[in-house]
Amino acid sequence: MNDIWWQTTGEGNCHLVLLHGWGLNAEVWRCISQELSSHFTLHLVDLPGYGRSQGFGALTLDEMARLVASRAPERAIWLGWSLGGLVASQVALNAPSRVEALVTVASSPCFQAGDDWPGIKPEVLSGFQRQLSDDFQRTVERFLALQTLGTETARQDARVLKSIVLAQQMPGADVLNGGLEILKTADLREALAAWQGPFLRLYGRLDGLVPRKVAALLDARWPASDSRVFDKAAHAPFISHPREFCDALLALKARLANR
């Protein structure tokens, strides 16, 4: 059975597709879905191979984007967190007319650090890939702990993320490894420079996986896009700062309505 788990909820006149990050599933959005569902029609998705979307192996970024887009409404705001940000960006590049606005959260067009580019050190990603084969539940837990480090509610936020992972079937090691491979190899910096639609990038100042310097570099590279950095947030600002996060999306919706 390989079908994408997809739930539509809410009564807003604007469609909003929410894509989660590596190792997780659509339950991450529960902390904000109630607030957003009175303003948007929400599309909650488990990426192929994650959560309730079982029966998929490791996929390329393009394969994942095309599979998700095949289930999506004809036109929507696409929001992706972390790895999901790459998937949403790829959907925008593949089918720009279907993307009313692109929103990336704690995401980077190129996650791996390189010359003059801040990101995750290559050896850290390779280390996670190696450890997956030994004990993948522990590896996923370590990755989740990294996502909340430094915030005032770090322990609590990490517990929320862990409970979300454990509540659903764990993704297979091949799927997790494939996701890490995307984080290691994807580079959409040039491609996204051509994206013409509204583009909002949200970051946490304390994020250890997507350094805040990325925001400033992309402000210069993509001057038509907007960015916002949540001061006391890390890699999961919608969990640590749900109110401010929702406000940013409502402001975007208002801007789109006034265009």
DRENTORVO-472620 format. One record per atom (N, C-alpha, C, CB): residue in one letter; z, x, y. Coordinates in steps of 0.001 Angstrom, whole numbers, plus 524288, in hexadecimal, padded with zeros to 5 digits. Atoms other than C-alpha are relative to their C-alpha. Glycine has a CB too. Layout:
N
AZXY
...
***
This chain:
259
M800008035C7FB55
M800008000080000
M8000080379804D4
M804D67FC378000B
N7FFD87FD0A7FB23
N7FBD0806AB80C5D
N7FE407FC8180486
N7FC7F804F37FFA1
D800E1803687FB87
D7FD327FD8E817BE
D803EA8019580435
D800937FA0D7FE7C
I7FC847FE827FBB8
I802F6800558251A
I803AC7FB7980134
I7FCD580194804F4
W7FC26803F97FE82
W80F8A7F90182807
W7FF9E7FF33805DF
W805B1801A17FE5C
W801138014A7FA80
W80D7F7F1FE834E0
W802E27FAFB80159
W7F9F87FF6680109
Q7FD32804B97FE65
Q8165D7E85683BD7
Q7FED07FEDD805B8
Q805FE8009B7FF22
T80112801A37FA9B
T812B17E0B184805
T804567FC56801C1
T7FA877FD4880079
T7FB9F803257FE14
T81D977DAF785045
T7FFC67FFCB805FC
T8055C8024C7FE1A
G7FFC7800477FA45
G8200C7D69085E3D
G7FC187FC1C80231
G7FEFF8055D8025D
E803538040E7FDAC
E819A97CD53867BD
E7FD68801C280507
E8032A7FB288010A
G802867FE247FB30
G814987D5FB872A0
G7FA187FF987FFAF
G8018E805A48011C
N805B6800987FFEF
N806757D4DB876EC
N7FD34805417FFAF
N7FE4C7FD1F804EE
C8022F7FABC80034
C804647E37B8755B
C801758025F7FAB4
C802118037B804AB
H7FEF97FDB980527
H803087EA1286806
H801DC805AC8008F
H7FB087FFBE7FC88
L7FDD17FAB87FFEA
L80B1A7F65B865AD
L800BA801D77FA5D
L805508002880311
V7FF9B7FDB98053B
V8093F7FE798594A
V803C78049F8004B
V7FA7A801C37FDE1
L7FBF77FBE57FFFF
L814F18073785613
L7FF83803537FB13
L805937FD928005E
L8009F7FC6D80468
L812FC8132E84D6C
L8048A803E67FFDB
L7FAB6802EB80059
H7FB577FCAF80095
H81ED781AA58483A
H7FE86805B77FEF8
H803767FDF27FB84
G800CD7FA6E800DD
G8209882927845AD
G8008F801A67FA4A
G803C78030780341
W7FFF77FDA98053E
W820F683236839E1
W804FE7FE8C7FCFF
W7FF82805FF80065
G7FB8C801018036E
G829B182E4982E7F
G8027F7FAAD800B4
G804048040D800D5
L7FD44804DE7FEB0
L82D5E8213483482
L7FCAD7FB397FEC6
L801867FFF7805C5
N802E6804DD800D9
N828578132E834E4
N800F17FC7C804B8
N801B57FD397FAC4
A7FFEE803757FB6E
A827168079383E16
A805717FE138017E
A7FC8D7FB617FF01
E7FAB2801C37FEAC
E835AC8049483D6E
E80241802F9804B1
E8039D800A77FB46
V7FE027FD157FB6A
V837A680EEE8480C
V7FFC07FCBF804F6
V7FCE18050F800C7
W800C4803097FB33
W8331D804C7851F0
W803BA7FB6580077
W7FA767FE0B80044
R7FC94804997FFE5
R83D937FAAD84E8F
R803997FFFF804CF
R8034D7FFC97FAFD
C7FC587FFB47FB92
C8463A7FF98859AA
C7FD8C7FE0580518
C801DF805A2800BC
I8028E801D67FB2C
I83BFF7FB7A863C3
I7FC6D7FB557FF10
I7FCDD8046980273
S803F48040C8010A
S833887F15385CDA
S801A17FAAC8022D
S7FF037FF8D7FA1C
Q7FE4C805157FDF3
Q83BF47E5CD860EF
Q7FEF47FF9B805E3
Q805E17FF267FEDF
E800D67FFD17FA4F
E83B697E9CA86F39
E7FA297FF9280147
E802488052180253
L8059A7FFD57FEC3
L82CBC7EC4B86EC7
L7FD177FB167FE4A
L7FD86804B87FD73
S803008044F80247
S828F17E043866DC
S7FF747FB4C803A8
S802897FE467FAFA
S800CA804477FC42
S82AC07D71287262
S7FBBA8015A803FE
S8052A7FEC2802D9
H803FC7FE477FC3C
H820CA7DF0E87A23
H7FAD18016B7FD6B
H80200804A88030B
F804AC7FE31802D7
F817207E39D86FB4
F7FF937FD2D7FAC4
F8002F806067FF22
T800A18011180596
T8115B7DF8D862C3
T80031805577FD57
T7FAAA7FCEB7FEBB
L7FF1D7FAD980256
L816877EAF885AC2
L7FD718005D7FAA4
L805E0801217FF8D
H802397FEDF8052A
H80F8A7F0F784F31
H80309804A77FDD0
H7F9E3801308004D
L7FCA97FBFF80264
L8193D7F87A846CB
L7FD51801D67FB06
L805A97FDD97FED1
V803467FDCE80425
V812858018D83D36
V802F6804557FD24
V7FACC8022180246
D7FE7B7FB5A802FF
D816AB80A828322C
D7FB018031F7FF1C
D802C87FE847FA9C
L804A67FCBA800BB
L80CDB815AB8327D
L7FED5800A27FA28
L800C7805708029C
P8016E7FF9180587
P8054D8178D825B1
P8033E804277FD21
P7FA31801497FF82
G7FCC27FC708030D
G80E6581D8B81B80
G805BC7FFEA8017A
G7FDFF805668008F
Y7FA98800277FE16
Y81AD581AC08234A
Y802447FA857FF54
Y80044801B1805D2
G7FD5E805138003C
G824E280FE7821AE
G7FDA17FC6A7FBE7
G7FFCD7FD5D80549
R80218803EC80396
R81E8B803DB81BC9
R7FA18800767FF34
R8014A7FA9D801FD
S805AC7FF1D800B7
S810898091381CC7
S7FF2F804017FBAB
S7FD5E801EC80537
Q8003E7FC6880474
Q8105780EF080F30
Q7FA85800387FDAD
Q803ED7FE5E7FBCC
G804FA7FF95802CB
G8050D81370806AB
G7FC188038F802AB
G7FDA47FAB57FF5D
F8036C7FC4F7FD4B
F7FF7581D8081019
F801D1805917FEDD
F7FFF27FEF0805FF
G7FE9B7FA758006B
G7FF0582C3180E3D
G7FFE48027880563
G7FC3E802EE7FC3E
A800677FD347FB00
A7FE208369D818BB
A7FACA7FE9B80292
A8007A806137FF31
L804B3801767FD16
L7F463832B38234B
L7FF31803B48048D
L8005F7FA55801F7
T801037FD2E7FB20
T7EDB1839A182E76
T801847FC788048D
T7FA1F801B980068
L7FEC8803117FB50
L7F0BA8354483C57
L7FBE17FBC1800D3
L8005480397804E0
D80430803C37FF1F
D7E37F82E9F83D6F
D800397FB8A7FBFF
D7FAAC802BF7FFC1
E7FF958040C80410
E7E52C8276483070
E804757FC3780144
E800E3802867FA8E
M7FB7F803437FEBB
M7F2918228F83494
M7FEBE7FC638049B
M804CB8037080145
A80156803147FB56
A7ED8081E0F841DB
A7FC427FB8E7FE9E
A7FD8A803898043B
R803DF804098015C
R7E203816AD83BEA
R802687FBB37FCA0
R7FB58802797FD20
L7FD61803E480343
L7EA7980FF5831AB
L803517FC4E8034D
L80368802B17FBE1
V7FC96803387FCB4
V7F44180B4983BD7
V7FCB87FC8B803A2
V803C2803808033E
A8034C802FD7FC5F
A7E99A807108455D
A7FD5B7FB657FD45
A7FBD88039180274
S802B18042E802E0
S7E33F7FEDA83AAE
S8034E7FB097FFA7
S7FE99801DE7FA81
R7FC848048F8003E
R7EF2D7F5CC83ACA
R801947FE088056E
R804E48015B7FCE1
A7FDE0800FA7FAC1
A7F1677F5A984979
A7FD077FBB0802DF
A7FFDA805048033B
P802CC803CB7FCBD
P7EE287EB3F853A2
P7FB77802A4802E1
P803C77FD6D803F7
E804BF7FDF07FD94
E7E1457ECC085AB7
E8013080362804C0
E7FC6C7FB8D80191
R7FE997FCEE7FB5C
R7E80D7F1C386707
R805E97FFF48009E
R7FD497FDCF80505
A7FA467FF9A7FFAC
A7F5EB7F6AA868E3
A80186804F0802ED
A8027F7FFFC7FA7A
I7FD8C7FB1D7FE60
I7FEC88009686F35
I801A9802B57FAF2
I804D67FF11803E2
W7FE6F7FCFD804A4
W800B780B33864F3
W8043D803DC80190
W7FB39802EE7FD86
L7FB9A7FC787FEF1
L80DE08121786504
L80151802FE7FB06
L804E17FCEA80205
G7FEAF7FCCA80487
G810B481D6E85BE3
G8044D803CF8013F
G7FB40802EC7FE11
W7FB9A7FC5D7FF6B
W81D2D8252785A2E
W7FF11804BE7FC87
W8054D7FD4E7FE95
S8004B7FB1A802E9
S81C4B8337B85624
S7FADB800457FCEB
S804C08008A7FC45
L804D68000E8031F
L812758341384ABC
L7FCCF7FB2080137
L801438003F7FA15
G802BA804DA7FEA7
G80F31825E984E13
G7FCEE8007580517
G803E17FB8C8006C
G802D67FF0F7FB1C
G80B1682ABC85B94
G7FAAA8026B7FF07
G8032D8038780395
L805177FDBF80178
L80063832E28553D
L7FC7A7FBC97FDB0
L800B68048B7FC09
V803238042C80271
V7FBFC8271284D3F
V7FDEE7FC498043A
V803537FCE97FBE3
A801AD803807FBC3
A7FBAC81E328594D
A7FBD08029F8035D
A804BA7FE668036F
S803D87FD1D7FCDD
S7F448828BE860D5
S7FAB9800357FD39
S801F78059880121
Q804DE7FFC980304
Q7EA46829F3855E7
Q7FD497FAB27FFF6
Q80118801CC7FA5E
V80247805457FFA7
V7E85D81B28855F3
V7FD437FF608054A
V8044F7FBB27FF46
A802488006A7FABA
A7E5F281BE5864B5
A7FAE48030F8006D
A803E6801FC80420
L804C67FCCF7FFD7
L7DBD38269F862AE
L7FBAD7FD8C7FCA6
L80129805A27FE18
N803E18025A80388
N7D52281F8D8575B
N7FDD87FAE180219
N802657FF157FAA7
A801918054D7FE5D
A7D4D0811FD85D8A
A8024D7FEBC80557
A801C97FBDE7FBED
P7FD8F800A37FAD5
P7D7BB812C886C26
P800017FA658020A
P7FD4280368803E0
S8004A805537FDE9
S7D385804BE86EDC
S804537FC837FDCE
S7FAAA7FD9C7FECB
R7FBE18032A8026B
R7DE6E7FFC5865F3
R8056F801628020B
R7FFDD800AC7FA1B
V7FAE77FE1C7FE31
V7E9438072386CF9
V800967FED3805D3
V8009D805FB7FEF1
E7FF2E8019F7FA8F
E7EDFF800838795C
E802ED8043D80305
E8030F7FAC78003C
A7FD307FB8B7FDC2
A7F76680BBC87BFC
A80221803217FB69
A8048B7FE33803DB
L7FDD27FC81803EF
L7FC50817758744C
L80559801D3801E9
L7FC47804C27FEEC
V7FABA7FE347FEB4
V80ADC81A8587427
V801C2803BC7FBAE
V803EE7FB438009C
T7FDD97FC56803D9
T8102F826AF86D69
T805B4800FF80156
T7FCD48053F7FFE2
V7FA547FF687FF4F
V81ECB8288486B6D
V801C4804E27FD1E
V803087FB127FDF9
A7FE177FB2A8026E
A824E3835E7868FE
A7FBCB802337FC63
A8052A7FF007FCEA
S8046F7FE4E80320
S8178583A148645E
S7FD0D80439802F0
S7FC5D7FB5D7FEAE
S803117FBCE7FDAF
S80E2884531866CA
S7FA917FFD57FD92
S802A9805767FF26
P805387FFC58025C
P7FF7A8469086501
P7FF81804A07FC49
P7FBCF8005780440
C7FFFE7FB588034F
C802CC8537385E60
C805C0801767FF1C
C7FCCB804B280299
F7FA647FF48800F9
F810408542A857F2
F80172805B47FF00
F801AF7FCB27FB60
Q7FEAE7FA9F80179
Q80F678623585342
Q7FFAE80395804BE
Q7FC55801FC7FBA4
A7FFEE7FC427FBA8
A8132686CC885CF9
A7FBAD8040C7FF3E
A8056E802BC8006B
G804057FBED80032
G808B0876B386065
G8005980335804ED
G7FA717FDA47FF5C
D800187FCD47FB3B
D805238806586AF7
D8001A7FC5E804BB
D7FB11803A280026
D7FF9B803177FB2C
D8097C87A5D877DD
D800617FA1F7FF01
D7FB528011880375
W7FF628059480107
W80C0386D5B87120
W8053B7FF197FD3A
W7FB5C7FDDC7FCA6
P7FAE2800E980269
P819E98689A86E62
P7FFA17FBEF7FBA5
P803FA7FE3B80423
G80010803C18044E
G81C928617F861B7
G80399801D27FBA3
G7FA697FF3C7FDEA
I7FCD27FE918048A
I8224E862C985422
I7FDD58051A7FDCE
I7FFFE7FB8C7FBBA
K801D77FAFC80212
K821B4870A384EEB
K7FD607FF1E7FAAF
K8049E803FA7FF7E
P802D9800C6804ED
P817D48719F843BC
P80378800C07FB34
P7FB67803BD7FFB7
E7FCB57FEF180498
E822348774483AB0
E803D87FB8C7FEE8
E803048051D800C5
V7FC7780478800D2
V82AF686B5A83CDD
V7FD2B7FBC37FCE5
V801FD7FDC680555
L8030A803F2802D4
L8203E8620683882
L7FEDF801C17FA68
L7FADA7FEE0802E0
S801027FDFF8054E
S81CC886AC682CF6
S804F47FFC57FCC0
S7FDE9805AD80030
G7FAF58003B802BC
G82B4286B6182976
G801237FA807FE14
G8046E801DD80394
F7FF3A8056F801A1
F82C1D85C8E82941
F7FC747FEB47FB5D
F7FEE97FC388049C
Q803A28011C80451
Q8201685C108207F
Q80200802637FAE4
Q7FA7A8022380146
R7FDF07FD69804BB
R8262C865D6816FB
R804B77FD107FDD8
R80188805B880135
Q7FB1E8028F801AB
Q8334785EC0816C1
Q7FF097FA977FDBE
Q803C77FF9680496
L8012B8053E801FB
L82CDB851A781424
L7FFAF7FFE77FA15
L7FAE97FE048024D
S800B77FFF7805AC
S82989855C280655
S8053C800C17FD36
S7FC24804577FE66
D7FADF7FF2E80273
D837BE859A5803C4
D803707FB2080064
D802C9804A98028B
D7FC68804647FF37
D83F4084E4F809AF
D7FE1C7FCEF804B5
D805CB801E8800C8
F8026D8024B7FB69
F837738452B81208
F803817FC49802FE
F7FB367FD397FE71
Q7FC77803667FCFA
Q8425F83BB18157C
Q803278033F803E5
Q803BD7FCF37FC4D
R7FCF07FC867FC96
R84A7C846D981AFB
R7FC8E8020B8047D
R80250804AC7FCCC
T8039A7FDF67FC02
T83E8884C2B8223F
T7FF097FBEC8043D
T7FAC3801A97FD7E
V800DD8043D7FC38
V83BDF83EFC8288E
V804E07FF4880363
V7FE9C7FACB7FD24
E7FB1F8009A7FD05
E84A4083DF382C78
E800938045980416
E804C2800087FC44
R7FFA87FBA37FC3C
R849B284B6C832EA
R7FC497FF1A80496
R7FEB8805497FD4B
F803E1801157FBF0
F83D7F8478883A54
F802057FBBF803B3
F7FABA7FE517FD85
L7FDD18043F7FCCA
L8443E83B0883F03
L8045C8020380387
L802147FB8E7FC80
A7FBB47FDDB7FCE1
A850338429E84389
A7FDD880309804AE
A80386803947FC9C
L8027F7FD127FBBA
L8474384B6884BA9
L7FE407FC6180469
L7FB4B803177FDEE
Q8024E8038C7FC29
Q841ED83F628528A
Q803F17FDFB803FF
Q7FD857FB747FD3D
T7FC19802497FC7C
T84EC883B52858BF
T803948041B80272
T803477FC087FD10
L7FCA07FBC87FE0B
L855208488E85B9B
L800637FFEE805EE
L7FDF68054F7FE2E
G7FF4D7FF557FA5D
G85B00849A686921
G801237FB02802F9
G7FB4B8026F8023B
T7FEFB804D97FD1C
T85C0383B5186CC1
T805C77FE8E7FF88
T7FC7F7FB787FDF1
E7FA778019080001
E869158351D86FF3
E8014A7FCCB7FB21
E801517FCD2804FC
T7FF1E803638048D
T8675382BF48645E
T7FD5C802497FB28
T7FDEF7FA6980111
A803127FD6780419
A861478360785B26
A801837FE4C7FA86
A8009A805D680071
R7FE4F8015780559
R869A08330D84F2A
R7FE837FA6E7FE92
R805ED800B57FF70
Q8011D80591800D4
Q868298247F85091
Q7FA147FF1E7FF55
Q802207FCB1804A8
D805AF800A580040
D8596B8258185306
D7FDD7802227FAD9
D7FD5D802C3804A9
A801C37FDB8804F8
A8579F82E5984720
A8014B7FC517FB77
A80292805707FF1A
R7FE7D803BF80419
R85F0C8246D83ED5
R7FC427FB617FFD3
R8059C7FE0B800E7
V803BC8045D7FFB6
V856018199B8439A
V7FAED8018F7FD43
V7FEE67FE6C805D2
L804EA7FE3C80257
L849FF8218F83FDA
L8007B800947FA13
L7FE50805358026B
K7FF467FF2D8059E
K84F9F825398329D
K800357FABF7FD1E
K8050E8032C7FEF6
S7FF8C8051F8029A
S852FB8170682F64
S7FAA77FD627FF9C
S803DE7FC67802FF
I805438024480003
I844FF81313832E1
I7FCC2802527FB8C
I7FD41800F380550
V802E37FD6680436
V83F6081D2082978
V801E67FE0C7FAB6
V8009E806028005E
L7FDCA801378051E
L848A6819C681E68
L7FF677FA397FE92
L805BA801817FFE2
A80081805A480110
A8469B80B0B81FBE
A7FAD47FEB67FD52
A800767FCE08051A
Q80521800EA80267
Q8388280C5481B04
Q7FEF78043A7FBE4
Q7FB927FFF88043C
Q8018F7FC0D803D8
Q831E78139380FF6
Q7FE928050A802D8
Q7FB537FE097FC9C
M8014A7FAFA7FD8F
M8310F8220581329
M7FA2D8011D7FF54
M80354804817FD99
P8057E7FE72800B1
P8232F826BA815D5
P7FFAA8044B7FBDD
P7FD94801EA8054A
G800C37FBDE803DC
G81DB382F5D80B1E
G7FF8C8054F802A1
G7FB237FEEB7FCB7
A800377FAAF7FDD3
A81E4183E1180CF0
A7FA7F8014C801F3
A801BA8040B7FBDD
D8055F7FEDD7FE53
D80F4C83E7880DE3
D7FEDE7FD9080559
D7FC0B7FDF77FBEB
V800C2802AF7FAFC
V80F7E8349C81926
V802DC802F58045D
V801FA7FA3F7FFAF
L7FCEA7FD1C7FC1C
L81A5983BF982048
L7FD6F8053C8013F
L805A3800E17FE05
N8029C7FAFA7FF4A
N8133C848C681E2E
N7FAFD7FF5680335
N7FEC28027F7FAA8
G804C58011A7FD06
G80696842BF8233A
G801287FF0F805BE
G7FD307FB497FDBB
G7FE6A800E67FA8F
G80DBA83E2E82F78
G801568050B802C9
G804A67FC5780036
L7FEBD7FAE67FDAF
L8131684BD9831D2
L7FB0780329800F9
L803C1803177FC6A
E804F97FD2C7FF55
E805628514482FF9
E7FD3E7FE26804FC
E7FC607FF2F7FB25
I802488020C7FB1E
I800968483783AE5
I802DF8025E804AF
I800507F9E08002A
L7FCF17FDC27FBAA
L80BC084CF1843AD
L7FEAC805C7800C4
L805F17FF5C7FEF9
K8013E7FA677FFBE
K807F485AFC84072
K7FA908010C80231
K800718026B7FA9D
T8057A7FE9C7FEFD
T7F959859F78427C
T7FD5F7FCD480454
T7FCEF7FF5E7FB19
A802BF803527FC26
A7F5ED84EBF84BC9
A800438026D80571
A802647FA6C8001B
D800277FE427FA90
D7F1C48529785979
D7FC327FC7A802FB
D7FE57805E98006A
L8033C803D07FD24
L7ECF38478486227
L7FFEC80121805DF
L802077FA6D7FF09
R7FF967FEDF7FA5E
R7EEDC84E8586F34
R7FAC97FF55802CF
R8020580590800D9
E8052A800737FD7F
E7E05784F7B8723F
E7FDEA7FA727FF91
E7FC18803DD7FD84
A8024780532800F0
A7DC618428986C2E
A8025F7FBE3803A4
A800D27FE5E7FA43
L7FD6A804087FCD5
L7E68783AA1873B8
L7FEEF8009E805D6
L805D8800217FF0D
A8016F7FF517FA7B
A7E20A84066880A2
A7FBAA7FC2880179
A7FE37805BB80114
A8045C8039C7FF01
A7D66A8372F87F2E
A801B67FA427FFDD
A7FBAA800E37FBFC
W7FE228057080050
W7DEEF82AFB87D2F
W8004B7FDAB8057A
W805757FFB57FD47
Q800808024D7FAC2
Q7DBF58220D888AD
Q803FC7FBB68011F
Q7FA987FDD0800AF
G7FC9C8048B7FF44
G7E5CB8171F88683
G8056E8016B801FD
G8007F7FD117FAF1
P7FA987FF067FE5D
P7F3D48159788B5A
P802EF803007FBBB
P802D67FAC68013F
F7FD777FC6D803AE
F7FC6281FF38850F
F80578801328021C
F7FCB58052E7FF3C
L7FA8D7FF0D7FE7E
L80B4D82085885AA
L8027C803767FBE3
L8031D7FAC38009D
R7FD667FC5480392
R812D382BEA87FB7
R805DC8000580132
R7FDA5805A980087
L7FA51800447FF57
L8218A82A9587DA1
L80296804667FCEC
L802247FA9C7FE36
Y7FD787FB728025E
Y82A718362087AA0
Y805E97FFC080098
Y7FDEC8050980273
G7FA6C7FF217FF61
G838AD839B987886
G800D980597801DA
G802FD7FEEE7FAD0
R7FF317FABB7FDDD
R83D6984540880A3
R80281803B37FC05
R8036A7FFB7804E3
L7FD1F7FCBE803C2
L845DD84A0787547
L7FD278008F7FAC3
L805687FDB47FF13
D802F680001804E9
D83B32848DF86AED
D7FF2C805967FDFE
D7FAAC7FD41800C3
G800B37FACB80255
G83B6B854A9861CB
G7FAD58009A7FD2C
G80463801207FC40
L804F47FFC1802E2
L82E6C8513085B4A
L7FB4C7FFF5803AF
L7FF9E7FB6A7FC2A
V80420800127FC02
V8260B84E2A86746
V80290801D78051B
V7FD6B7FA4C8009D
P7FD4A7FDED7FB5B
P82B15857298721B
P7FE177FD6080502
P7FF35805F280067
R8016B802D77FB38
R82B4E8511287FA9
R7FBB6802C980318
R804D07FF4980373
K804467FD3E7FD59
K821FB85BB38846B
K7FAB17FD967FEC1
K80000805C57FE76
V804EC8028380185
V8175F8545387CFE
V7FE7C7FBDE8040B
V8007A7FD7F7FA7D
A801128042A7FC31
A818B18491A886BE
A7FD568023B804D9
A8051D7FD2C8018D
A8022D7FDB07FB38
A81602851EA8926D
A7FA86802447FF06
A803AD8045080218
L805277FDC58013D
L80AA7858EB88BBE
L7FBE07FBBC7FFA0
L800378031B7FAD8
L803C6804498008E
L8044084BEA8887A
L7FF387FD078051C
L801CA7FC3B7FBC0
D800B8802427FAC2
D806C4846A78963D
D7FB7C802D1802BD
D805298006E80351
A8041B7FCE17FD7E
A7FE03851C589ADC
A7FAC17FF4D7FD3D
A80188805CF8000B
R804CC8004A80323
R7F4268507088FCF
R7FD817FA8D8003D
R8012E801737FA4C
W801E28057580006
W7F31E8418589020
W802227FD34804DC
W801BF7FD0E7FAD7
P7FDAC8021B7FB30
P7F59683DD189E74
P7FFB57FA0F80076
P7FD5C80262804A4
A80071805BE7FFA0
A7F15C82FA689C61
A8043F7FD357FCD4
A7FA957FE397FE1C
S7FBE68027780334
S7FC7182D4F892A4
S8053480016802F4
S8008F802D97FA9E
D7FABB8002F7FDAF
D80A83829D98963E
D803EA802107FC0E
D8017C7FA52801B9
S7FBEE7FE468039D
S8169F8301E8908F
S8055B7FEA780230
S7FF95805EC7FEF6
R7FA8F800E57FE71
R8251282D41890B3
R80382802ED7FC2C
R8015C7F9FE8001D
V7FC4B7FD2280344
V8301F835CF88BB1
V805577FD5E80077
V8004C805EA801A2
F7FABD8024E8000F
F83CE182F26887A5
F803F7804757FFC7
F800B97FC257FB3A
D7FCA07FB727FF3F
D8477B8387588C3E
D8038C8015B7FB70
D803417FF298049F
K7FC0B7FEC9803F2
K851B78372F88196
K7FE3E7FE997FA7C
K805057FD298013E
A80221801708051D
A848BF833B087651
A7FDDA804D17FD37
A7FBAE7FBD380099
A802777FBE38031D
A843B483C3C86B37
A7FAE87FDD37FDBC
A803C0801FA7FB87
H805088015E80250
H838F3838E88616D
H7FF607FA1E7FF09
H7FF51802EB7FAEA
A8005E805A980100
A83C2782A5386011
A802337FCEC8049F
A802F87FE857FAE8
P7FDDD802797FB45
P83DCC824EC86DF1
P800B97FA207FF84
P7FC7F8011C8048D
F7FF79805BA80094
F83C05816CB86985
F805067FE907FD25
F7FB467FDBC7FD0A
I7FAFD800F98029E
I848558181C8612F
I804898015E803A6
I80064803367FADB
S7FBAB7FE5E7FC8D
S850CC81F7A86B06
S7FFEE7FD208053B
S7FFBF805E6800F8
H800848027E7FAD3
H84B908189787748
H7FC6F7FB327FFB9
H7FDD1803F68040B
P803868047A800DE
P8460180B638730C
P7FE9D7FD00804F4
P802737FC4C7FC2E
R800F88030B7FB45
R84777804B788043
R7FBD18029D8036A
R8051B7FF518031D
E803B67FD2B7FCA3
E8404880F2888812
E7FAA3800487FD69
E802078059680132
F804E47FFAB802F0
F836138104887D64
F7FCEA7FAE880094
F801188012A7FA27
C8029C8051D7FF7A
C83306801B287DA8
C7FE1A7FF2080593
C803BA7FB8C7FE63
D801968009A7FA82
D832AF801E388C88
D7FADC802D980117
D8045080212803AA
A804CF7FCF47FF2F
A8282080C7488C1D
A7FB427FD0C7FDD0
A80078805797FD61
L80457802F08025C
L81FBF803E78831F
L7FEC27FB0B8031B
L8014F7FE907FA50
L800EB804B57FCD5
L821B07F7C288B7B
L7FD408016A8051C
L805387FD2A80129
A802A47FE397FB34
A81DA87FF768978B
A7FA3A801197FEE1
A802B5804FE8023B
L805727FF098017F
L81156803C589057
L7FD157FAD07FF72
L7FFB9803277FAD1
K8027F8051B800B3
K80E597F5B088C89
K7FEB47FD8D80551
K803977FC4F7FCCE
A800DA802317FAC2
A80FDE7F17989AC8
A7FB6B802BA802B9
A80504800858035A
R804547FD0F7FD97
R806A77FC5289F40
R7FABC7FE497FDB2
R800C9805F97FF33
L804DE8019B80292
L7FC6C7F83489540
L7FE557FA91801E6
L800AE800007F9F8
A8012B805587FE46
A7FD6C7E9FD899B0
A7FDC67FFF180588
A804EF7FC9A7FFC0
N801AE7FFDA7FA83
N7FAFE7EE0B8A7C9
N7FB0280321800DF
N804498024280353
R804B37FCC57FF5A
R7EF207F67A8A50A
R7FB577FCCE801C9
R7FEAE802C47FAEA
***
